[in-house]
């Protein structure tokens, strides 16, 4: 049984990782800090290490560097798991010696696939490869090579080069997609040939959302070209040689075949998109179930607010957000807690109707920015998402999100569902903890009177 060490300072996220990996017959062990990881590593002796990047004390990249200095653990597979997704942070993790990288909110299938790959239980060529002949600029250790891709898939590429690279070398590759747009990917050398001229295989490390789309577009384009070449052209050539008098009919068949190829490619793409959407929904529902269980596990108001912060950071992937509570007497929203703001930044109370936050609170309707959200917002009154926290038809507060870790262009329908459902659970948990707090204070007051009377 493979042993996996899960390291994160947030108990809620450790619980999520456990839920994703429990069905695979792994021995799962947890640690809550970098210091604990280093102290217990020899005793635990894991087969794979899942390491959070941002932690109190020693960050994950420094833990990785210290582990790699130990000859016994130089080949330990390390997967960095974090809310960070900026290129410089990805490069920092790779420079520290990690084998792969995944960002929060974590997709279950992606996490399980990466763990299997690091354990060596994934079959080679697990995703379909398409034959290509593409020039690629490859950079490793400060050196630049020009190589040729022999075939490519969504998970890796086979490169032909006269220069042999060592196993597990981290490389950065740059190539152009079918529309001439630059595609940049990180990878690890995983399969090498005894003959340098035969080239080597590379698997991709954490392509961001934009790179994934460009990569998929490139693969679809090359696959279509291959289908046209191997299918339609061969049939056309054969018929022209044997049936000269059917030229006219053949041209018609060729046109029909090309149209059908396009239709099939679109049908395959639509079906693939549907599968992705279903997987995303399942992933979000799982995340929400774990988050809601945690939210409703306490009746302490301060602890509830801290759990809301953990959920918004780790499950929603928000880098900058604020939670406001509504004061009925003044009819204003008061900043209660948040993340991503400067220490000197002070939120004024927001009246109903003022700015996007005030207008959203007054209407009690969810707000989602319709344009590009890749840069986020630094205007305290104009978040990209605003969710009124409603309970029994009354607003008790509002969740405002200003920036996401994930670099996406626009919010999608699945985001609307996730934010809306999260708002409902957050409102319920806040209402319950606030009500309990009031009841507890009254109980203590009455108890005080009783104690006085009995003296």
C-alpha positions as CSV (number, residue, x, y, z in Angstrom):
1,X,0.0,0.0,0.0
2,X,1.4,3.4,-1.1
3,X,1.8,5.9,1.7
4,X,1.0,9.5,1.0
5,X,1.9,12.4,3.3
6,X,-0.6,15.4,3.1
7,X,0.8,18.7,4.4
8,X,-1.3,21.8,4.9
9,X,-1.9,24.2,7.8
10,X,-5.7,24.3,7.1
11,X,-7.5,21.3,8.5
12,X,-10.4,21.9,6.2
13,X,-8.2,21.3,3.1
14,X,-6.6,18.2,4.6
15,X,-10.1,16.8,5.0
16,X,-10.8,17.6,1.4
17,X,-7.6,15.9,0.1
18,X,-8.4,12.9,2.3
19,X,-11.9,12.6,0.8
20,X,-10.4,12.7,-2.8
21,X,-7.8,10.0,-2.1
22,X,-9.5,7.6,0.3
23,X,-11.0,5.4,-2.4
24,X,-7.6,4.4,-3.9
25,X,-6.3,2.1,-1.1
26,X,-3.6,4.6,0.0
27,X,-2.2,4.9,3.5
28,X,-2.9,8.6,4.2
29,X,-0.9,10.5,6.8
30,X,-1.2,14.3,7.6
31,X,1.1,17.0,8.9
32,X,0.2,20.7,9.6
33,X,3.5,22.5,9.1
34,X,6.8,22.4,7.3
35,X,8.6,21.9,10.6
36,X,6.5,18.9,11.5
37,X,7.1,17.4,8.0
38,X,10.8,17.6,8.3
39,X,10.8,16.1,11.8
40,X,8.6,13.2,10.9
41,X,9.7,12.5,7.3
42,X,12.1,9.6,8.2
43,X,9.6,8.0,10.5
44,X,6.6,8.3,8.1
45,X,8.7,7.3,5.0
46,X,6.1,8.4,2.4
47,X,5.9,7.3,-1.2
48,X,4.5,10.7,-2.3
49,X,4.4,14.1,-0.5
50,X,1.6,16.6,-1.2
51,X,3.0,19.9,0.1
52,X,1.2,23.2,0.6
53,X,3.1,26.3,-0.7
54,X,2.0,28.9,1.8
55,X,2.3,27.9,5.5
56,X,3.2,29.6,8.8
57,X,6.9,29.2,9.6
58,X,8.6,27.4,6.7
59,X,6.9,27.7,3.3
60,X,6.5,24.6,1.1
61,X,9.2,25.6,-1.4
62,X,11.8,25.9,1.4
63,X,10.7,22.5,2.8
64,X,11.1,21.0,-0.6
65,X,14.7,22.5,-0.9
66,X,15.6,21.1,2.5
67,X,14.2,17.6,1.6
68,X,16.2,17.6,-1.7
69,X,19.4,18.2,0.3
70,X,19.0,14.9,2.0
71,X,20.4,12.1,-0.3
72,X,17.9,9.6,1.0
73,X,14.9,11.8,-0.1
74,X,16.2,13.3,-3.3
75,X,13.9,11.2,-5.4
76,X,10.8,11.5,-3.3
77,X,7.9,12.5,-5.6
78,X,6.7,15.9,-4.4
79,X,3.4,17.6,-5.5
80,X,3.1,21.2,-4.6
81,X,-0.5,22.1,-3.7
82,X,-1.4,25.8,-3.2
83,X,-3.7,28.7,-4.0
84,X,-0.8,30.4,-5.7
85,X,-0.7,30.2,-9.5
86,X,1.5,33.0,-10.7
87,X,4.3,32.1,-13.2
88,X,7.0,33.3,-10.8
89,X,5.6,31.1,-8.0
90,X,5.3,28.1,-10.3
91,X,9.0,28.6,-11.3
92,X,10.0,29.0,-7.6
93,X,8.4,25.6,-6.8
94,X,10.1,23.9,-9.8
95,X,13.4,25.4,-8.9
96,X,12.9,24.1,-5.3
97,X,12.7,20.6,-6.8
98,X,9.1,19.6,-6.8
99,X,7.9,17.1,-9.4
100,X,4.5,18.6,-10.2
101,X,2.2,21.4,-9.2
102,X,-1.6,21.9,-8.7
103,X,-3.6,24.9,-7.6
104,X,-6.6,25.3,-5.2
105,X,-9.5,24.9,-5.7
106,X,-8.2,21.4,-6.5
107,X,-10.0,19.3,-9.1
108,X,-10.4,15.8,-7.8
109,X,-9.6,14.0,-11.1
110,X,-6.5,16.2,-11.7
111,X,-5.2,15.5,-8.2
112,X,-5.8,11.7,-8.4
113,X,-4.2,11.6,-11.9
114,X,-1.1,13.4,-10.7
115,X,-0.7,11.2,-7.6
116,X,-1.0,8.1,-9.8
117,X,1.6,9.5,-12.2
118,X,4.0,10.2,-9.3
119,X,3.5,6.7,-7.9
120,X,4.2,5.3,-11.4
121,X,0.8,3.6,-11.6
122,X,-0.3,5.5,-14.7
123,X,0.1,3.7,-18.0
124,X,2.2,5.5,-20.5
125,X,0.3,7.4,-23.3
126,X,-2.9,7.5,-21.1
127,X,-4.3,10.3,-23.4
128,X,-4.5,10.1,-27.1
129,X,-1.5,11.4,-29.0
130,X,-1.5,13.0,-32.4
131,X,1.5,12.9,-34.8
132,X,3.0,16.3,-35.5
133,X,6.1,18.0,-36.7
134,X,6.4,21.1,-34.7
135,X,9.5,23.3,-33.9
136,X,9.8,23.9,-30.1
137,X,12.1,26.2,-28.2
138,X,13.2,24.2,-25.1
139,X,14.9,25.9,-22.1
140,X,16.6,24.0,-19.3
141,X,19.3,25.1,-16.9
142,X,19.8,28.4,-18.7
143,X,20.4,26.7,-22.0
144,X,18.2,27.0,-25.1
145,X,17.6,24.2,-27.5
146,X,15.5,24.0,-30.7
147,X,13.8,20.6,-30.9
148,X,11.0,19.0,-32.9
149,X,7.8,17.5,-31.5
150,X,7.0,14.1,-33.0
151,X,3.6,13.7,-31.3
152,X,1.6,15.6,-28.7
153,X,-1.3,15.0,-26.3
154,X,-3.0,16.9,-23.5
155,X,-0.6,15.4,-21.0
156,X,2.7,15.3,-22.7
157,X,4.9,15.5,-25.9
158,X,7.5,13.3,-27.6
159,X,10.5,15.4,-28.7
160,X,13.2,14.6,-31.1
161,X,16.6,16.1,-30.5
162,X,20.3,15.3,-30.8
163,X,20.8,16.6,-27.2
164,X,20.0,14.1,-24.5
165,X,18.6,15.4,-21.2
166,X,18.6,13.6,-17.8
167,X,15.5,12.0,-16.4
168,X,13.4,14.4,-14.2
169,X,14.9,17.5,-15.7
170,X,12.5,20.4,-15.6
171,X,12.1,22.3,-18.9
172,X,10.2,25.2,-20.3
173,X,8.8,24.8,-23.8
174,X,7.5,27.5,-26.2
175,X,5.6,26.8,-29.4
176,X,3.0,28.3,-31.6
177,X,-0.6,26.9,-31.8
178,X,-2.6,26.5,-35.0
179,X,-3.5,30.2,-35.0
180,X,0.1,31.4,-34.4
181,X,-0.5,32.2,-30.7
182,X,2.5,31.6,-28.4
183,X,2.0,28.6,-26.0
184,X,4.3,28.2,-23.0
185,X,4.4,25.0,-21.0
186,X,6.5,23.5,-18.2
187,X,7.5,19.9,-18.3
188,X,9.5,17.1,-16.8
189,X,11.7,14.6,-18.8
190,X,10.2,11.2,-17.9
191,X,11.2,8.8,-20.7
192,X,14.6,8.8,-22.5
193,X,16.1,6.6,-25.1
194,X,19.5,5.1,-25.1
195,X,20.1,6.8,-28.5
196,X,20.1,10.6,-28.1
197,X,18.8,11.1,-31.6
198,X,15.7,9.2,-30.8
199,X,14.6,12.0,-28.4
200,X,12.6,11.8,-25.2
201,X,9.2,12.0,-23.7
202,X,8.0,15.0,-21.6
203,X,4.9,15.3,-19.4
204,X,3.3,18.7,-18.8
205,X,3.4,20.3,-15.4
206,X,0.4,22.5,-14.4
207,X,-0.7,24.2,-17.7
208,X,-2.8,27.2,-16.7
209,X,-6.3,27.6,-18.0
210,X,-5.3,29.6,-21.1
211,X,-2.5,27.2,-21.9
212,X,-4.9,24.2,-21.6
213,X,-7.3,25.8,-24.1
214,X,-4.5,26.6,-26.6
215,X,-3.1,23.1,-26.2
216,X,-6.5,21.6,-26.8
217,X,-7.0,23.8,-29.9
218,X,-3.7,22.8,-31.3
219,X,-4.4,19.0,-30.8
220,X,-7.8,19.3,-32.4
221,X,-6.4,21.1,-35.3
222,X,-3.6,18.6,-35.9
223,X,-6.0,15.7,-35.4
224,X,-8.3,17.2,-38.1
225,X,-5.4,17.6,-40.5
226,X,-4.4,13.9,-39.9
227,X,-8.0,12.7,-40.5
228,X,-8.2,14.6,-43.7
229,X,-4.9,13.3,-44.9
230,X,-5.3,9.7,-43.8
231,X,-9.0,9.3,-44.7
232,X,-10.3,11.6,-47.4
233,X,-7.1,12.0,-49.5
234,X,-6.3,8.3,-49.6
235,X,-9.8,7.4,-50.7
236,X,-9.8,10.1,-53.3
237,X,-6.5,8.9,-54.8
238,X,-7.7,5.3,-55.0
239,X,-10.8,6.2,-56.8
240,X,-9.2,8.5,-59.3
241,X,-6.8,5.8,-60.3
242,X,-9.4,3.1,-60.8
243,X,-12.6,5.0,-61.8
244,X,-11.8,8.1,-64.0
245,X,-15.5,8.5,-64.9
246,X,-16.5,9.0,-61.2
247,X,-14.4,12.2,-60.8
248,X,-17.5,14.4,-60.4
249,X,-19.1,12.1,-57.9
250,X,-15.9,11.7,-56.0
251,X,-15.6,15.5,-55.5
252,X,-19.0,15.5,-54.0
253,X,-18.2,12.6,-51.7
254,X,-15.0,14.5,-50.7
255,X,-16.9,17.6,-49.8
256,X,-19.4,15.5,-47.8
257,X,-16.6,13.7,-46.0
258,X,-14.9,17.0,-45.1
259,X,-18.1,18.4,-43.8
260,X,-18.8,15.2,-41.8
261,X,-15.3,15.3,-40.3
262,X,-16.0,18.8,-39.2
263,X,-19.3,17.8,-37.7
264,X,-17.8,14.8,-35.9
265,X,-15.0,17.0,-34.5
266,X,-17.6,19.5,-33.3
267,X,-19.7,16.6,-31.8
268,X,-16.7,15.2,-30.0
269,X,-15.8,18.7,-28.7
270,X,-19.3,19.3,-27.5
271,X,-19.4,15.9,-25.8
272,X,-16.0,16.5,-24.2
273,X,-17.2,19.9,-22.9
274,X,-20.3,18.3,-21.4
275,X,-18.1,15.7,-19.6
276,X,-15.8,18.5,-18.3
277,X,-18.9,20.5,-17.1
278,X,-20.3,17.4,-15.3
279,X,-16.9,16.7,-13.7
280,X,-16.7,20.4,-12.6
281,X,-20.2,20.2,-11.1
282,X,-19.3,17.0,-9.2
283,X,-16.1,18.5,-8.0
284,X,-17.8,21.6,-6.7
285,X,-20.6,19.7,-5.0
286,X,-18.0,17.6,-3.2
287,X,-16.1,20.7,-2.2
288,X,-19.3,22.4,-1.0
289,X,-20.4,19.3,1.0
290,X,-17.2,19.3,2.9
291,X,-17.2,23.1,3.3
292,X,-20.8,23.1,4.6
293,X,-20.1,20.3,7.1
294,X,-17.2,22.3,8.4
295,X,-19.3,25.6,8.5
296,X,-22.0,23.9,10.5
297,X,-19.7,22.2,12.9
298,X,-19.4,25.2,15.3
299,X,-21.7,27.7,17.0
300,X,-18.9,30.1,17.9
301,X,-19.3,33.2,15.8
302,X,-15.6,34.1,15.5
303,X,-14.7,30.5,14.5
304,X,-17.5,30.6,11.9
305,X,-16.1,33.7,10.3
306,X,-12.6,32.0,10.2
307,X,-14.1,28.9,8.6
308,X,-15.8,31.1,6.0
309,X,-12.4,32.6,5.2
310,X,-10.8,29.2,4.9
311,X,-13.6,28.0,2.5
312,X,-13.5,31.1,0.3
313,X,-9.7,30.8,-0.1
314,X,-9.3,27.1,-0.5
315,X,-12.5,26.0,-2.2
316,X,-13.5,29.1,-4.2
317,X,-9.9,30.2,-4.9
318,X,-10.4,33.8,-3.9
319,X,-7.3,35.9,-3.4
320,X,-9.0,39.1,-2.3
321,X,-12.5,39.2,-0.6
322,X,-14.5,40.7,2.2
323,X,-17.4,39.7,4.5
324,X,-19.8,42.4,5.5
325,X,-22.5,42.2,8.1
326,X,-25.7,44.3,7.9
327,X,-26.7,46.6,10.7
328,X,-30.5,47.0,10.7
329,X,-30.5,50.2,12.9
330,X,-28.2,52.2,10.6
331,X,-29.1,50.3,7.4
332,X,-25.4,50.0,6.6
333,X,-23.0,47.2,5.8
334,X,-20.0,46.9,8.2
335,X,-16.7,45.2,7.1
336,X,-16.2,42.2,9.4
337,X,-13.3,40.2,7.9
338,X,-11.5,39.5,4.7
339,X,-8.2,38.7,2.9
340,X,-5.9,40.4,0.4
341,X,-6.2,44.0,1.7
342,X,-3.4,46.2,3.0
343,X,-3.2,46.5,6.8
344,X,-3.7,50.2,6.5
345,X,-6.8,49.8,4.3
346,X,-10.0,50.8,6.3
347,X,-13.4,50.0,5.0
348,X,-16.1,52.7,5.6
349,X,-19.6,51.5,6.4
350,X,-21.6,51.2,3.2
351,X,-25.2,52.4,3.1
352,X,-27.8,50.5,1.0
353,X,-27.7,51.7,-2.6
354,X,-24.1,53.0,-2.6
355,X,-21.8,51.4,-5.2
356,X,-22.2,47.8,-6.5
357,X,-22.1,46.5,-2.9
358,X,-24.8,48.8,-1.6
359,X,-27.0,48.3,-4.7
360,X,-26.6,44.5,-4.5
361,X,-27.5,44.5,-0.8
362,X,-30.6,46.7,-1.5
363,X,-31.8,44.4,-4.3
364,X,-30.8,41.2,-2.5
365,X,-29.9,39.8,-5.9
366,X,-26.5,38.2,-6.6
367,X,-24.1,40.3,-8.7
368,X,-21.6,38.9,-11.2
369,X,-19.4,41.1,-13.3
370,X,-20.0,40.3,-17.0
371,X,-16.6,41.5,-18.5
372,X,-13.1,40.2,-18.1
373,X,-12.2,39.3,-14.5
374,X,-8.5,38.4,-15.1
375,X,-7.2,41.5,-13.4
376,X,-9.8,41.5,-10.6
377,X,-10.9,44.8,-8.9
378,X,-9.2,47.2,-6.5
379,X,-12.3,49.3,-6.0
380,X,-13.7,48.5,-2.6
381,X,-17.2,49.3,-3.7
382,X,-17.0,47.4,-7.0
383,X,-16.2,43.7,-6.5
384,X,-16.4,41.1,-9.4
385,X,-18.9,39.0,-7.3
386,X,-21.3,40.2,-4.6
387,X,-23.5,37.6,-2.8
388,X,-26.1,38.8,-0.3
389,X,-26.2,36.5,2.8
390,X,-29.9,35.8,3.1
391,X,-31.8,33.9,5.9
392,X,-35.6,33.6,6.0
393,X,-35.9,36.2,3.4
394,X,-33.8,38.8,5.3
395,X,-30.3,40.0,4.5
396,X,-27.7,39.6,7.4
397,X,-24.6,40.4,5.4
398,X,-22.8,40.2,2.1
399,X,-19.8,38.3,0.6
400,X,-17.7,40.4,-1.9
401,X,-15.0,38.8,-4.0
402,X,-12.5,41.1,-5.7
403,X,-9.8,38.8,-7.2
404,X,-9.4,35.1,-7.9
405,X,-6.2,33.1,-7.9
406,X,-7.3,31.3,-11.0
407,X,-6.6,33.5,-14.1
408,X,-9.9,33.1,-16.0
409,X,-11.4,35.6,-18.4
410,X,-15.0,35.4,-17.4
411,X,-17.3,33.9,-14.8
412,X,-19.2,30.8,-16.0
413,X,-22.6,29.4,-15.0
414,X,-20.9,26.8,-12.7
415,X,-19.3,29.7,-10.8
416,X,-22.7,31.3,-10.3
417,X,-24.0,28.1,-8.8
418,X,-21.0,27.6,-6.5
419,X,-21.0,31.2,-5.2
420,X,-24.8,31.2,-4.7
421,X,-24.8,27.9,-2.7
422,X,-21.8,29.0,-0.7
423,X,-23.7,32.2,0.2
424,X,-26.6,30.2,1.5
425,X,-24.4,28.0,3.7
426,X,-22.4,31.0,5.0
427,X,-25.6,32.9,5.9
428,X,-27.1,29.9,7.7
429,X,-23.9,29.3,9.7
430,X,-23.5,33.0,10.6
431,X,-27.2,33.2,11.7
432,X,-27.0,30.1,13.8
433,X,-23.8,31.2,15.6
434,X,-25.1,34.7,16.2
435,X,-28.4,33.4,17.5
436,X,-26.5,31.0,19.8
437,X,-24.3,33.8,21.0
438,X,-27.3,35.9,22.0
439,X,-28.9,32.9,23.8
440,X,-25.7,32.1,25.6
441,X,-25.3,35.7,26.9
442,X,-28.9,35.7,28.1
443,X,-28.4,32.3,29.8
444,X,-25.3,33.7,31.5
445,X,-27.2,36.8,32.6
446,X,-30.1,34.7,34.1
447,X,-27.6,32.4,35.7
448,X,-26.0,35.4,37.3
449,X,-29.3,36.5,38.8
450,X,-30.0,33.0,40.1
451,X,-26.6,32.8,41.7
452,X,-27.2,36.2,43.4
453,X,-30.6,35.1,44.7
454,X,-29.3,31.8,46.1
455,X,-26.5,33.5,48.0
